[in-house]
Amino acid sequence: MTLSKQATLVRALRRGVAVCGAVLGLAASAAAVQVGETLPARWLDSAQGPQPLVAGQARLTYVDFWASWCGPCKQSFPWMNEMHGRFAGSGLRILAVNVDARRADAEQFLSRQPADFAVVFDRDGAFAKTVDVKTMPTSFLLDARGKVIFVHQGFNPKDREPLEAAIAAALRDGGAKP
């Protein structure tokens, strides 16, 4: 085989490997976590140190992925503060997962939209990618074992009532005991 043919073959093989890698990457990203599945266990950084995804005596955990540039996130924070105040005593834990590349952007957002609940940072977006977050905000309601009870994408004031009803019903039904 001539040198020229060898070079052409190597280029073709490299393109084939790249295409296969891209296809496999797409297949992996399409594997979104569904209702009934368990979110992967994870510890995430916070201002108070590492926080577990599911922890303590929480009967339910509302995991909310957000970013400082997200308009609907600005609307969801006051609502999550309200839910925290209303349901924390009944076993609801709210965990807001920030995906900004720069923590300073998240902290500036939080200075304008304070959080009464736990905030953690997924700076490289690895956890958001793992659970296939495509929209900001995206929320998962988890039972005490991390099993997904519901998934919600986006936030609009009209979402408040159905989300509150779902949280109240899950708490009333007992969720899963820790």
C-alpha positions, 0 to 999 in steps of 0.5 A: 500500500502506498503512503498516500493510500495509508494516509487516506485510510488513517483519515477515514478511520479517524473520521469514523471514530469521531462519528461513532464517538459523536453518536455514542455521545448523543445516545448517552445524553438522550438517557434522561432520568425518568419518573420512577428512576433514581437520580444518581447519588452526588455530593455538590459544593456549597458555601457551607461545604459539600452537600448530598443530593438526598440527605437527613430527615427529608421525606422529599427533596425538590432539586432545582437546576438554575442559572443566573441568566435565566428569567424564569429562575428569577420567578421561581426563587420567591416561590421556592422560598415560600414552599420551603417556609410552608413545607420544610417542617413536613419534610421537604428539602429544597436544593437549588443546583446552580450551573453557572460557569462563574460562581460570582454570577450565581452569588450576584443573582443570590444577592438579588434573589435570596434563597432560604433553602440550600444552594449548591454549585455544579460549575462544570455542568457535569451533574446537569448533563448526567440527568439531561437538563435541557431547560432552565429551570428544570426540577425533580421531586425526589423521595427520601431514597432519591427516586424521581416522583416528577420532573418539571421544566421551566417556571411560570406563575401558572405552574405554582398551583400544580407544583404546590399540589404535587408537593403537598400530595407527595408529603401527604402520601408519605413519600418514602421514609428515610 
